[in-house]
Amino acid sequence: MNKLGLVLGTLVSLSSFTAFAAPTTWDIDPAHSSAGFSVRHMMVSTVRGDFGKLTGTVTIEGTDWKTATVNASVDVSTINTREPKRDGHLKSPDFFDVAKYPTMTFKSTKVDVVAGGAVKLMGNLTIHGVTKPVTFDVQPVSKEYKHPSGQIVIGTSATTKLNRKDFGLTWNKPLESAGGVMVGDEINVTLDLELDKKMAAGGRTVPPPAKK
């Protein structure tokens, strides 16, 4: 092979490697994703709710989820427990104080891939102005699917447990029964996520096509 052919071959190889190794960004689709939670009420039942607006991005190199970085945000004002008076109380300074802390955020710090393709996602969660490390147990990510709009999507779900007092959410009310309280401290969190692959156009990322 002459020198020109060798150079051209090297350039092609490097180009292919760069394309393969280039990070891929996935957008959380707020229309098809949710952030749910549950908490004990009066020590006898479980109240469930969710936040109606979850946004963010996941960026990975190739298909190696160990390289993933996650940034997500929740609009706390969209809390919904199907009881307007309770939702209003949760938005008040007794709990989330939405006027002062309108969002909660998560930024990943480490990802471990465990048996069966599941993921341990570690990062810093900020609620009510307080940041604490948390670990999400993430189910194996689905294979890629193509929506009729042309958008490439994947999906997964994740869970974790929090103590609300760790984030300064300390309001409670004692009950007449010994040791009983109105609201439990442990919060079970469930995320159901649909992720849209960002499409490149002219070297720029563009919003995904509309889906239903």
Disulfide bonds with the S-S distance in Angstrom:
none
